[in-house]
Amino acid sequence: MHHTSWPDATTHRWRLAFTGFLLFCGLIGGAAAADEPLRIGSKRFTEAYVLAQVLAQTAAPHARTEVLAGLGNTAIVYEALRSRRIDLYPEYLGTIDQEILKNPRPGSLESIQRQLAPLGFGVAIPLGFNDGYALAMREADAQRLGIRRLSDLAAHPALRMGLSNEFIGRQDGWPGLRGAYGLPQQPTGVDHGLAYEALAQGQIDVMDIYTTDAKIGHLGLRVLEDDRQYFPRYDAVVLYRLDVPQRFPAAWRALQSLAGSIDERKMIAMNARAELQSVPFETIARDHLAGRTGAAEEGAARGLWGKLLGADLGRLALQHLGLVLASVLAAVAIGVPLAVAVAGRPAWRAGLLAVVGICQTVPSLAMLAVLIWALGRIGTVPALVALTLYALLPIVRNTCTGLAEVPAGLKQAATALGLRRGQVRWQIELPLALPTLVAGVRTATVIGVGTATLAAFIGAGGFGERIVTGLALNDNQMMLAGALPSAALALLFEGAFELAERLWLHRRGAG
């Protein structure tokens, strides 16, 4: 009896395929043009979006700029800086000191600079305002319970705390605050943009805020006094790679002119225009640099249709479509040969299905976080790898199922006619299994359209950019402006597969 063990030649083929896929991702995500842009990143909250646009528009007359906004929390945007995906981004001294450098006590600017230099980074351009952490409550509840200071919270263990996930995990956030004040509450993680609405509706009692948030005054919240001086100062600065001044000298000189140009009042006003009037970040930055405050009613006309058909629609559509098509094609190139290799070996087939099934069960954000760590970069490459892993299960499973459904008599007849084992597989079994295989590709494609929205959390673009921005602003229309095109794209793929299937059946019947 002829028997070969898997892996051997087939293993070599799929390894080459996977290596080629990674190289393909690298070409897409990492190819550098001769005219390299100044890449400016930001975190995923209102102020960071605005400041990124202020920096980009200031540098734009002197260098080509690229803004990668809404990259996520400190860990992700710092990884983007470390991996050269971005060149600089707006940050805060307290965050650099305690969250990035892990200093147990607040240090001076000079000590922070000394610690950053060996890492290849520097701090410059103090923008002129402090945006500190604080906790806030509804004014009526604070008055009723007699809570004015953070230390007063210890006497009210039943208060429901809704804190941002980053604040819960940061060393200078909830862990240290709880220890400093002896707080007994058990917080729930809530997105910062959604927490304001949850607080206003009475779903939570206490939330963490940034002291320049516009909604503090709009909702009439009481900011609790930090009576034990726990929180350090969070002076806004620019964290940059040390080679930026040499690579972009004219743009760097222009950026330095921003030092001291934004105080707390101006920053709160800019945040208010974004959050309360739905004014685009680009417009807010342009008006600030021109010395204009903007009209109070200008954002009202920018409703759902304005956001849905915005100038970024074409770019986001191409990015989203590229992510889906590239990942599905890669999954086909990897998954089909793997399924063919294990089709006649039940134990190997069960093992392969178990592995791709486990990949499918890993939460998307956890998968992206692991891939960022493993690949040492953010953006398109980890997003494509993650989407490919998610697409493998339906493709592998359907290929295995289709091959298993081929009648044994047909295979025996082909062998009797002199066809070798490989010829039977590729000339008889795979063509017969093709409808089932294509159904798996169809499922993987539609799932990929929805999953690809999460790629925006790591700077890979797509319609998820609008959803991420909507979350930061608590803007339901902006979230719909991202969700609706994504749903339309999924329906478009469904229709394309349906049409292709009908045409194929028609040709087959006519033949």
Secondary structure, 3 states (H helix, E strand, C coil): CCCCCCCCHHHHHHHHHHHHHHHHHHHHHHCCCCCCCEEEECCCCHHHHHHHHHHHHHHCCCCCEEEECCCCCHHHHHHHHHCCCCCEEEEEHHHHHHHHCCCCCCCCHHHHHHHHHHHCEEEECCCCCECCEEEEEEHHHHHHHCCCEHHHHHHCCCCCEEECHHHHHCCCCHHHHHHHHCCCCCCEECCHHHHHHHHHCCCCCEEEEECCCCHHHHCCEEECECCCCCCCCCEEEEEEECCHHHHCHHHHHHHHCCCCCCCHHHHHHHHHHHHHHCCCHHHHHHHHHHCCCCCCCCCCCCCHHHHHCCCCHHHHHHHHHHHHHHHHHHHHHHHHHHHHHHCCCHHHHHHHHHHHHHHHHCCHHHHHHHHHHHHCCCCHHHHHHHHHHHHHHHHHHHHHHHHHCCCHHHHHHHHHCCCCHHHHHHHHHHHHHHHHHHHHHHHHHHHHHHHHHHHHHHCCCCCHHHHHHHHHHCCHHHHHHHHHHHHHHHHHHHHHHHHHHHHHHHHHHHC
